[in-house]
Amino acid sequence: MGFSMQEAVPTSLLIITMNSFMGFAADKHNFLASDWLNISKYLSFTCLGTFMGIYIAKFINSNNLKKSFGYFVWIIGITIFAKECIL
């Protein structure tokens, strides 16, 4: 779509966040959370990390950011695959 990496990374993070929220909202009747304090701490650090990543991305070379993001996606994909299929 012609986005630079500095625009693509936060855009993809926003899409992932919206997707996760919609999944939570659609499955809320099966969600049994008794410890909302821990959930709120987790969400707070997640939001903080997202905003820090958006800020730091402005100062990183686009090619380096593209490679780093690609490696990150591979690592997450391999981790999820291992968790679901091997372990």
Chimera marker file (.cmm) of the C-alpha trace (Angstrom):
<marker_set name="trace">
<marker id="1" x="0.000" y="0.000" z="0.000" r="1" g="1" b="0" radius="0.5"/>
<marker id="2" x="3.018" y="2.271" z="-0.178" r="1" g="1" b="0" radius="0.5"/>
<marker id="3" x="3.580" y="2.731" z="3.574" r="1" g="1" b="0" radius="0.5"/>
<marker id="4" x="7.065" y="3.422" z="4.867" r="1" g="1" b="0" radius="0.5"/>
<marker id="5" x="8.275" y="1.100" z="7.617" r="1" g="1" b="0" radius="0.5"/>
<marker id="6" x="7.782" y="3.895" z="10.151" r="1" g="1" b="0" radius="0.5"/>
<marker id="7" x="4.094" y="3.899" z="9.170" r="1" g="1" b="0" radius="0.5"/>
<marker id="8" x="3.692" y="0.153" z="8.574" r="1" g="1" b="0" radius="0.5"/>
<marker id="9" x="4.894" y="-1.034" z="12.004" r="1" g="1" b="0" radius="0.5"/>
<marker id="10" x="2.461" y="1.028" z="14.119" r="1" g="1" b="0" radius="0.5"/>
<marker id="11" x="-0.317" y="0.313" z="11.618" r="1" g="1" b="0" radius="0.5"/>
<marker id="12" x="0.217" y="-3.433" z="11.936" r="1" g="1" b="0" radius="0.5"/>
<marker id="13" x="0.371" y="-3.132" z="15.733" r="1" g="1" b="0" radius="0.5"/>
<marker id="14" x="-2.939" y="-1.268" z="15.684" r="1" g="1" b="0" radius="0.5"/>
<marker id="15" x="-4.510" y="-3.983" z="13.525" r="1" g="1" b="0" radius="0.5"/>
<marker id="16" x="-3.200" y="-6.713" z="15.850" r="1" g="1" b="0" radius="0.5"/>
<marker id="17" x="-4.568" y="-4.824" z="18.859" r="1" g="1" b="0" radius="0.5"/>
<marker id="18" x="-7.999" y="-4.394" z="17.265" r="1" g="1" b="0" radius="0.5"/>
<marker id="19" x="-8.054" y="-8.059" z="16.234" r="1" g="1" b="0" radius="0.5"/>
<marker id="20" x="-7.178" y="-9.164" z="19.765" r="1" g="1" b="0" radius="0.5"/>
<marker id="21" x="-9.817" y="-6.893" z="21.272" r="1" g="1" b="0" radius="0.5"/>
<marker id="22" x="-12.491" y="-8.189" z="18.901" r="1" g="1" b="0" radius="0.5"/>
<marker id="23" x="-11.531" y="-11.777" z="19.739" r="1" g="1" b="0" radius="0.5"/>
<marker id="24" x="-11.824" y="-10.996" z="23.434" r="1" g="1" b="0" radius="0.5"/>
<marker id="25" x="-15.136" y="-9.212" z="22.967" r="1" g="1" b="0" radius="0.5"/>
<marker id="26" x="-16.585" y="-12.038" z="20.875" r="1" g="1" b="0" radius="0.5"/>
<marker id="27" x="-15.532" y="-14.649" z="23.423" r="1" g="1" b="0" radius="0.5"/>
<marker id="28" x="-16.276" y="-12.705" z="26.600" r="1" g="1" b="0" radius="0.5"/>
<marker id="29" x="-18.934" y="-15.169" z="27.723" r="1" g="1" b="0" radius="0.5"/>
<marker id="30" x="-16.204" y="-17.856" z="28.016" r="1" g="1" b="0" radius="0.5"/>
<marker id="31" x="-13.679" y="-15.522" z="29.613" r="1" g="1" b="0" radius="0.5"/>
<marker id="32" x="-13.361" y="-16.174" z="33.316" r="1" g="1" b="0" radius="0.5"/>
<marker id="33" x="-11.038" y="-13.590" z="34.818" r="1" g="1" b="0" radius="0.5"/>
<marker id="34" x="-10.918" y="-13.369" z="38.553" r="1" g="1" b="0" radius="0.5"/>
<marker id="35" x="-7.811" y="-11.208" z="38.805" r="1" g="1" b="0" radius="0.5"/>
<marker id="36" x="-8.531" y="-7.974" z="36.979" r="1" g="1" b="0" radius="0.5"/>
<marker id="37" x="-5.613" y="-6.227" z="38.731" r="1" g="1" b="0" radius="0.5"/>
<marker id="38" x="-3.059" y="-8.482" z="36.996" r="1" g="1" b="0" radius="0.5"/>
<marker id="39" x="-4.861" y="-8.107" z="33.683" r="1" g="1" b="0" radius="0.5"/>
<marker id="40" x="-4.789" y="-4.309" z="33.993" r="1" g="1" b="0" radius="0.5"/>
<marker id="41" x="-1.049" y="-4.390" z="34.816" r="1" g="1" b="0" radius="0.5"/>
<marker id="42" x="-0.398" y="-6.524" z="31.751" r="1" g="1" b="0" radius="0.5"/>
<marker id="43" x="-2.419" y="-4.211" z="29.523" r="1" g="1" b="0" radius="0.5"/>
<marker id="44" x="-0.676" y="-1.138" z="30.944" r="1" g="1" b="0" radius="0.5"/>
<marker id="45" x="2.773" y="-2.514" z="30.109" r="1" g="1" b="0" radius="0.5"/>
<marker id="46" x="1.535" y="-3.587" z="26.692" r="1" g="1" b="0" radius="0.5"/>
<marker id="47" x="0.322" y="-0.075" z="25.903" r="1" g="1" b="0" radius="0.5"/>
<marker id="48" x="3.531" y="1.452" z="27.245" r="1" g="1" b="0" radius="0.5"/>
<marker id="49" x="5.620" y="-0.893" z="25.088" r="1" g="1" b="0" radius="0.5"/>
<marker id="50" x="3.553" y="-0.084" z="22.020" r="1" g="1" b="0" radius="0.5"/>
<marker id="51" x="4.020" y="3.660" z="22.430" r="1" g="1" b="0" radius="0.5"/>
<marker id="52" x="7.738" y="3.235" z="23.147" r="1" g="1" b="0" radius="0.5"/>
<marker id="53" x="8.088" y="1.138" z="19.991" r="1" g="1" b="0" radius="0.5"/>
<marker id="54" x="6.301" y="3.742" z="17.898" r="1" g="1" b="0" radius="0.5"/>
<marker id="55" x="8.570" y="6.470" z="19.294" r="1" g="1" b="0" radius="0.5"/>
<marker id="56" x="11.793" y="4.481" z="18.800" r="1" g="1" b="0" radius="0.5"/>
<marker id="57" x="10.803" y="3.485" z="15.249" r="1" g="1" b="0" radius="0.5"/>
<marker id="58" x="11.067" y="7.135" z="14.200" r="1" g="1" b="0" radius="0.5"/>
<marker id="59" x="14.821" y="7.083" z="14.825" r="1" g="1" b="0" radius="0.5"/>
<marker id="60" x="15.739" y="3.767" z="13.172" r="1" g="1" b="0" radius="0.5"/>
<marker id="61" x="16.778" y="3.460" z="9.547" r="1" g="1" b="0" radius="0.5"/>
<marker id="62" x="13.918" y="2.068" z="7.434" r="1" g="1" b="0" radius="0.5"/>
<marker id="63" x="15.952" y="-0.868" z="6.075" r="1" g="1" b="0" radius="0.5"/>
<marker id="64" x="17.147" y="-1.880" z="9.543" r="1" g="1" b="0" radius="0.5"/>
<marker id="65" x="13.621" y="-1.581" z="10.892" r="1" g="1" b="0" radius="0.5"/>
<marker id="66" x="12.282" y="-3.750" z="8.070" r="1" g="1" b="0" radius="0.5"/>
<marker id="67" x="14.844" y="-6.490" z="8.745" r="1" g="1" b="0" radius="0.5"/>
<marker id="68" x="14.327" y="-6.353" z="12.507" r="1" g="1" b="0" radius="0.5"/>
<marker id="69" x="10.560" y="-6.521" z="12.153" r="1" g="1" b="0" radius="0.5"/>
<marker id="70" x="10.879" y="-9.466" z="9.756" r="1" g="1" b="0" radius="0.5"/>
<marker id="71" x="13.097" y="-11.370" z="12.207" r="1" g="1" b="0" radius="0.5"/>
<marker id="72" x="10.687" y="-10.571" z="15.022" r="1" g="1" b="0" radius="0.5"/>
<marker id="73" x="7.752" y="-11.979" z="13.037" r="1" g="1" b="0" radius="0.5"/>
<marker id="74" x="9.750" y="-15.152" z="12.248" r="1" g="1" b="0" radius="0.5"/>
<marker id="75" x="10.670" y="-15.654" z="15.914" r="1" g="1" b="0" radius="0.5"/>
<marker id="76" x="7.061" y="-15.199" z="17.041" r="1" g="1" b="0" radius="0.5"/>
<marker id="77" x="5.834" y="-17.550" z="14.303" r="1" g="1" b="0" radius="0.5"/>
<marker id="78" x="8.333" y="-20.257" z="15.231" r="1" g="1" b="0" radius="0.5"/>
<marker id="79" x="7.500" y="-19.860" z="18.908" r="1" g="1" b="0" radius="0.5"/>
<marker id="80" x="3.769" y="-20.217" z="18.281" r="1" g="1" b="0" radius="0.5"/>
<marker id="81" x="4.347" y="-23.203" z="15.975" r="1" g="1" b="0" radius="0.5"/>
<marker id="82" x="6.507" y="-24.914" z="18.594" r="1" g="1" b="0" radius="0.5"/>
<marker id="83" x="3.996" y="-24.247" z="21.314" r="1" g="1" b="0" radius="0.5"/>
<marker id="84" x="1.014" y="-25.501" z="19.328" r="1" g="1" b="0" radius="0.5"/>
<marker id="85" x="2.517" y="-28.417" z="17.405" r="1" g="1" b="0" radius="0.5"/>
<marker id="86" x="5.542" y="-29.681" z="19.273" r="1" g="1" b="0" radius="0.5"/>
<marker id="87" x="5.008" y="-29.018" z="22.956" r="1" g="1" b="0" radius="0.5"/>
<link id1="1" id2="2" r="1" g="1" b="0" radius="0.2"/>
<link id1="2" id2="3" r="1" g="1" b="0" radius="0.2"/>
<link id1="3" id2="4" r="1" g="1" b="0" radius="0.2"/>
<link id1="4" id2="5" r="1" g="1" b="0" radius="0.2"/>
<link id1="5" id2="6" r="1" g="1" b="0" radius="0.2"/>
<link id1="6" id2="7" r="1" g="1" b="0" radius="0.2"/>
<link id1="7" id2="8" r="1" g="1" b="0" radius="0.2"/>
<link id1="8" id2="9" r="1" g="1" b="0" radius="0.2"/>
<link id1="9" id2="10" r="1" g="1" b="0" radius="0.2"/>
<link id1="10" id2="11" r="1" g="1" b="0" radius="0.2"/>
<link id1="11" id2="12" r="1" g="1" b="0" radius="0.2"/>
<link id1="12" id2="13" r="1" g="1" b="0" radius="0.2"/>
<link id1="13" id2="14" r="1" g="1" b="0" radius="0.2"/>
<link id1="14" id2="15" r="1" g="1" b="0" radius="0.2"/>
<link id1="15" id2="16" r="1" g="1" b="0" radius="0.2"/>
<link id1="16" id2="17" r="1" g="1" b="0" radius="0.2"/>
<link id1="17" id2="18" r="1" g="1" b="0" radius="0.2"/>
<link id1="18" id2="19" r="1" g="1" b="0" radius="0.2"/>
<link id1="19" id2="20" r="1" g="1" b="0" radius="0.2"/>
<link id1="20" id2="21" r="1" g="1" b="0" radius="0.2"/>
<link id1="21" id2="22" r="1" g="1" b="0" radius="0.2"/>
<link id1="22" id2="23" r="1" g="1" b="0" radius="0.2"/>
<link id1="23" id2="24" r="1" g="1" b="0" radius="0.2"/>
<link id1="24" id2="25" r="1" g="1" b="0" radius="0.2"/>
<link id1="25" id2="26" r="1" g="1" b="0" radius="0.2"/>
<link id1="26" id2="27" r="1" g="1" b="0" radius="0.2"/>
<link id1="27" id2="28" r="1" g="1" b="0" radius="0.2"/>
<link id1="28" id2="29" r="1" g="1" b="0" radius="0.2"/>
<link id1="29" id2="30" r="1" g="1" b="0" radius="0.2"/>
<link id1="30" id2="31" r="1" g="1" b="0" radius="0.2"/>
<link id1="31" id2="32" r="1" g="1" b="0" radius="0.2"/>
<link id1="32" id2="33" r="1" g="1" b="0" radius="0.2"/>
<link id1="33" id2="34" r="1" g="1" b="0" radius="0.2"/>
<link id1="34" id2="35" r="1" g="1" b="0" radius="0.2"/>
<link id1="35" id2="36" r="1" g="1" b="0" radius="0.2"/>
<link id1="36" id2="37" r="1" g="1" b="0" radius="0.2"/>
<link id1="37" id2="38" r="1" g="1" b="0" radius="0.2"/>
<link id1="38" id2="39" r="1" g="1" b="0" radius="0.2"/>
<link id1="39" id2="40" r="1" g="1" b="0" radius="0.2"/>
<link id1="40" id2="41" r="1" g="1" b="0" radius="0.2"/>
<link id1="41" id2="42" r="1" g="1" b="0" radius="0.2"/>
<link id1="42" id2="43" r="1" g="1" b="0" radius="0.2"/>
<link id1="43" id2="44" r="1" g="1" b="0" radius="0.2"/>
<link id1="44" id2="45" r="1" g="1" b="0" radius="0.2"/>
<link id1="45" id2="46" r="1" g="1" b="0" radius="0.2"/>
<link id1="46" id2="47" r="1" g="1" b="0" radius="0.2"/>
<link id1="47" id2="48" r="1" g="1" b="0" radius="0.2"/>
<link id1="48" id2="49" r="1" g="1" b="0" radius="0.2"/>
<link id1="49" id2="50" r="1" g="1" b="0" radius="0.2"/>
<link id1="50" id2="51" r="1" g="1" b="0" radius="0.2"/>
<link id1="51" id2="52" r="1" g="1" b="0" radius="0.2"/>
<link id1="52" id2="53" r="1" g="1" b="0" radius="0.2"/>
<link id1="53" id2="54" r="1" g="1" b="0" radius="0.2"/>
<link id1="54" id2="55" r="1" g="1" b="0" radius="0.2"/>
<link id1="55" id2="56" r="1" g="1" b="0" radius="0.2"/>
<link id1="56" id2="57" r="1" g="1" b="0" radius="0.2"/>
<link id1="57" id2="58" r="1" g="1" b="0" radius="0.2"/>
<link id1="58" id2="59" r="1" g="1" b="0" radius="0.2"/>
<link id1="59" id2="60" r="1" g="1" b="0" radius="0.2"/>
<link id1="60" id2="61" r="1" g="1" b="0" radius="0.2"/>
<link id1="61" id2="62" r="1" g="1" b="0" radius="0.2"/>
<link id1="62" id2="63" r="1" g="1" b="0" radius="0.2"/>
<link id1="63" id2="64" r="1" g="1" b="0" radius="0.2"/>
<link id1="64" id2="65" r="1" g="1" b="0" radius="0.2"/>
<link id1="65" id2="66" r="1" g="1" b="0" radius="0.2"/>
<link id1="66" id2="67" r="1" g="1" b="0" radius="0.2"/>
<link id1="67" id2="68" r="1" g="1" b="0" radius="0.2"/>
<link id1="68" id2="69" r="1" g="1" b="0" radius="0.2"/>
<link id1="69" id2="70" r="1" g="1" b="0" radius="0.2"/>
<link id1="70" id2="71" r="1" g="1" b="0" radius="0.2"/>
<link id1="71" id2="72" r="1" g="1" b="0" radius="0.2"/>
<link id1="72" id2="73" r="1" g="1" b="0" radius="0.2"/>
<link id1="73" id2="74" r="1" g="1" b="0" radius="0.2"/>
<link id1="74" id2="75" r="1" g="1" b="0" radius="0.2"/>
<link id1="75" id2="76" r="1" g="1" b="0" radius="0.2"/>
<link id1="76" id2="77" r="1" g="1" b="0" radius="0.2"/>
<link id1="77" id2="78" r="1" g="1" b="0" radius="0.2"/>
<link id1="78" id2="79" r="1" g="1" b="0" radius="0.2"/>
<link id1="79" id2="80" r="1" g="1" b="0" radius="0.2"/>
<link id1="80" id2="81" r="1" g="1" b="0" radius="0.2"/>
<link id1="81" id2="82" r="1" g="1" b="0" radius="0.2"/>
<link id1="82" id2="83" r="1" g="1" b="0" radius="0.2"/>
<link id1="83" id2="84" r="1" g="1" b="0" radius="0.2"/>
<link id1="84" id2="85" r="1" g="1" b="0" radius="0.2"/>
<link id1="85" id2="86" r="1" g="1" b="0" radius="0.2"/>
<link id1="86" id2="87" r="1" g="1" b="0" radius="0.2"/>
</marker_set>
